[in-house]
Amino acid sequence: MQGNNHDDVRRHNLSIILRAVHRGGPTSRAGLTRLTGLNRSTISALVAELTQLGVVTERQPDATRQVGRPSPVVEANGRVAVLAVHPEIDAVTVGLVGLGGIVHRRIRCPVEQSPDAAEAVRLAAAVIDDLRAELDTEFDVVGVGVAVPGLVRTTDGVVRRAPHLGWVDEPFAEQLAAASGFAVVAANDASLGVLAERYFGVGQGLTDLIYLNGGASGIGGGLLVGGQVVGGHSGYAGEFGHTRVSESDVLDSAGFRGTLEAEVTRSALLDALGLTATGLAATDADELERALLASDSPQVRAEVHRQLDYLAVALAGAVNVLNPQLVVLGGFLAALRAADPERLDNAVAALTLPEALAEVRIDSARLGSDLLMIGAAELAFEGVLVNPQGFVRRPAA
């Protein structure tokens, strides 16, 4: 590795080690030596500095039968944490996530109607205030990450358009920073979902994957291409929900006809299952999956097949264009796939070039309801991961 000077090289190496134990889990010093190619004395000095900074801890390894002196295990300090916020049409959820992808808290605040930006800020700030005593005594909070179901300008966290929420050009990050007292960063929720699954879920170790999330606000997506998250020029890439999949006149939230978001919806699945509006607000993806698997209704089966066939059109197009290793489905899309995975696989195969499909796998997200909390947290942790020396530990009381 080359740097401008010794300090740049050291900062880079500190970042490599912190990222390794944050995303890869507890790792011995010997393992870090093999992973980084640095020598043992350098690893020892770097780990000592990270420990002094307070971003990692060390412990003795579990008892083994290995001969010789065991190497201490380095792990991310879960006390170093961020707050994660996810506004949706039916709730505002706030999480507390520690280094290492540890979700310490997840608090869901249901709402009777889609919140405007001011209401979402108020609800999130109220939860943060309720947690304040715990945050002040047990954690070192470095900021807030927000996962927004809409188009977010990543440079300043302005929500340019969140159709289901009814937000247009809302400076949400700035407003929440003023209300909470923490630095706030924001991005599209599905783009953050692909980060979470890449580092902590089913996409670990992969360089090319597509993530599609189905939520109360519709369908969005995230892209990992060549190991890099693709956001596009202004951060709006991945809007798979607005891909045209049919000739119908059904409109999506943007007013486009026959799109994936218009044809494939959670509400239609819930209607087929006979669930009420109250059930819609309370039903998460896991509950929906159980309901779909338990149903023997021909109406439910027909709706599942209809939606899977339209989903396949969008997925086949994405596979033909991007040639990923993995397609990950989250939210209600994971529940839809679980109802008949073979039909989805066959429908995608019928529309995809065999060469492009040969090594592609379609799977469901593994992080469940923690996914967007972890994804939003990654956004807020980035400053610490890039420059651990910039982290300032809260003084002991």
N, C-alpha and C positions, 0 to 999 in steps of 0.2 A: 504493500500500500504506500502511496506517495502523498506527502502533505507539504504545505508551505514551510512548516517548521516543526520542531519537536512538539509544541503544544497542540498543533493541529492533528498530528499523528496520535497523540495520547487521547485527545478528545474523541477521535474516530474509534479508537480501540475500546474506550470506555463504552461508547454507544453500541458497538458490536456485542460486547459481553452482556450489557443490560438487555438489549433486544433478545439475545439468545435465551436468557433465563426467563424473561417476561413471556415470550411466545412459545418457547420450547419446554418450559417447566424446570424444576430443580435439576441442576447439572453439576457434576463434580468438577473440581479444578482440573483433574486429569482430562475429563471430557471436554472442557473448554480449551485446553491445550490442543487436543486433537482437532476440535472444530475450527479454531482460529489459525492454527499454525504458529502461534506465538510460543515462546519458550516458557518453562515453568516459573522462572523467577519473574518474568514480565506479567504473567497471569496473576501471580501472587500479589504483586504490587498494585495491579489494576483492581483486583477484587478488594484489596484493603482500602483503596480510595473510595470505591463504590459503597463499601460498608460504612465508612466514615461519613460519606454524604447522606447515608440513610436510605438508599434506594434498593439495596440488597441486604440479605442476612446470610450468615453461614451457620451450618450445623454439622455435627458428626454424622456420617452415613449410618444407615441401619446395619445391624450386625450381619455379617456375611462370613462365608468360609474362605474368602480370598486370603491368600498368603501375602504378607507384607503390610506396610502401614497404609491404612485407607485414606483416600483423598477426601478432604472436606467438601460438603455439598453446598453450592451457592444457589440461593433462590431469591426471586423478586420479593420485595417487602410489600405485602398487601396493605400495609398501613398507609402507604402512598396511594392516594385515590383520586378519582374524579367523579363528578356528578354527571349522570346521563339523563337527557330529557327527550321524550318522544311524544309530541302532540298528535292526536288523531281526532277523528270526527266524533268518537264515542268516549274518549278518555284522554287524560294527560298523565303519562307515566314518568316517574322520576326514579332513577337507580343510583346506587353508590357502588362503584366498581374499583377494586384495587388492582395494582400491578399484578400481573400473572393471570389477568382475566377473571378474577374472583368477584362475583356479584354478591356483595354484602347485603344490599337491600334493594327491593324493587317495590315501589308504592304506586298503585294505580288509582287515579282519581276519576271516577266515571262522571260524565256530563250528560245532560238530557238532550242537548243540541250541540252542533258543531261549534267549538269555541272560536271566537275571533282571537287575533294575536294578543290583544291586551289581556283577555281572560286567560289564555294559555300561560302568559307570563305571570299573572297573578297566582294561578294555581301552582305552577312550578316553584315560584318564589316562596309560597306559603309552606310547601313541603320541605323546601330547603331550610326555612326558618325553624320548622319543627325538629329538624335533624341537627340544628346548630350546636346544641350542647354536646351531642355525641361526636360531631365533626371536630369540635374544638378540643376534645379530650382524648380521642382515640385515633384520629386520622390526620394526615397532612394532605389537604385537598389542593390540587394544582390547577383546577379549572372545571369548566362545564363543556360537555359535548352534546350537541343537539342533532337528532335524526328527524328530518322533516319530510313528510310525504308530499314532495313537490320539488320545483326547480329552485335551487339555492345558488346564489352567487358566492362561490367559495372564498373570494378575496375578502369579503366583509360580512358574510352571513346574512345578507339580505335575501328574503324569500321572494323571488321574482313572481312566482305563480304556484299556488297550491290549490288547485281547482275545488276539491271536495271541502277543504277548509274555508274556501272563499277568500284566501289571502292573496293580495297583489302588492308587490313592492313593499313588503313589511320588513323593517330593520329589526328582525326578531333577536338576533344575537346582541345587538347594542342595547335593546330594551331589557333583555334578561340580565345582562351584565350590570346595568344600572340598578335593577331590582334586587339582585342577589349579592352583589359585591365581588363576584368572581369573574375572571376572564372567560369569555364564551366564544366557542367556535361552532359552526353549523354546516351541515351538508345534507344531501339527499339521503333518505333512509336506506334505500336499496343499495346505493353505492357503499354505504357503511356496512350493510349486511355482507357484501362480498368480502370486505376486509375481515370481518369477524369469522366467517367460515374459512377464509384462507389461512388465518393464523391459529384459530382455536377449534375449528370444526372439521367438516368432511373434506375440505380442500387443502389440508396441510401438505406442504411439500410440492404442490402443483404450481405451474406457471401460467396456465391458460384455463380460465373457467368463466362461466356465465352464471350469474345469480338472478333469479326472478323472485320477487316477493309479492304475495297477494295479501292485501289488507283491507280494512274497512274503507280506505280511501282509493282503492283500485290496485293497479299493478305497476310496479316499477322494476328497474333492474340495475345491476352493476356488472362491470366487465374487468377481468384481469387478463391482460394480453402481454405475453413475454415477461411475466413477472411484475408488470406495472399496472396499477389501477388506472383505467382510462376514464377520465372525466370529461374530455372534450375541451374546447377552447374556453368556455365559461363555466364548466362543471355540470353541464346538463345532459351528458351522454347517458344512455341506458334506459330511455323512456320506451321500453318494449310495449307498454300498455296501449300506446297509440299506433301500433303496427296494424295495418289492415289485414283482416283474416277472413272476411266474408263480404258478400254483396248486399247484406241487409241494410236497412235504414235506421237501425238502433244506434243511438248516439252515445258517445262517451262523455267524460267530464269536460273535454275540450271542444265538444261539438262535432267531432269527427265520426263518420258513419262506419259501422261494421268492423270496429277495431277489436283487439284482444280484450281490452278493458270493458268494452261494451258487451261482448259476448260471454266472457268468463267472469262471473261475479260470485261473491260469497252470498249475497242476498238471494240469488236464484237457487243456490244449493239449500239455503235455510228454508226458503219457501217450499221447495220440493219435499223437504223433511217435515214440513208442517209446524215449524217453530215460529213463535210470535215475535213481534218487534222487540219485546223485552229479552227474549232468548237471543236475538241477534246481537244485542249490546253486550250480553254476558258470555257469549260463546267464543272461546278461543280456538286456535287451530287444532289443538289436541282433542278438545271436546267435539269439534266438528268431525274430525277423523273417526272418532269412536262412533259417532252417530251414523256416518256414511257406511262404515263397515258393518254396523248392526242392522241396517235397513235391508229389507227384502222387497221394498216397494218398486214396482215396474216404473213408476213415475220418477223416482229417485235415480234408478239405474239409467233411464233414458237421459235425464239431465246431466248425469256424470259423463256419459258417453258423448253427448253433444259438446260439453265444455272441453273434454279431453281432446276431441278432434280439432277444435279451434286452437287450443293450446299447442297442439302438435304443429300446426301451420306456422306459428310464430317461432317455435323452437327449431324447426327444420330450416327456416330461413336464416336464423342466427348461426346454426351449425354450418350451413353452407358458406356463409360469409366469413366466419371467424375461426372455424376448425378448432374448437376448444378440447381440452381433455375431459372436462366435467361440466355438466349442467346441473345446478343446484336449485331446487324449488323450496321456497319458504312460505310461511303463513298459510293461508287457506289453499294455496296451490300445492303444498305438500300433502294436505288432507285429500285434495282432489286426486293426486297421483296415487296415494295409498289405496284409494277405492278400486283402482284397476290399473296397476302399473304396466301390465303386459299390453293392454290396449294402447297406452300412450307410447310405449316403445315401438310397437308395430306401426302406429300412425306416423311417428317421426321418421322411421326407416323408409316408409313408402314415399316420402317427400324429400329425402336427403341423398346426396351423392354417396354411393357406397364407400368410396375412398375417404371422404370427409367424416363419415360416421364410424369407420372401422374401429377407432380407439376411443370413442366418446362414451361416457357413462352418464346416465341421468339418475340423480339421487335426490333425497330430501335433506334439508338443512338439519344439522344435528344439535344446534344450540337452543332450539325451542324458543320459549318466551324470553330467554336471556340474550338472544341474538342481537337485537338492536341496541340493547344496553351496552353490550361489549363493543359493538361497532362504533357507537357514539363515543365510548370511552377511548378507543384507539385514536380518534381524532384529537381529543384533548390531551392524551398522553404524548403526542408526537414531539412536543417541545422538550420534554424530559428525556425521551428516547434519543433524540438527536444530540442533545447536550446535557448529559447528567450533571455536569459541573455547575449548570445554571440552576439546579434545584436547591431551594432554600428550605431546610427543615424547620418546622414550627418549634420555637423554644419550649423546653419541658416546663410544665407548670410548677 
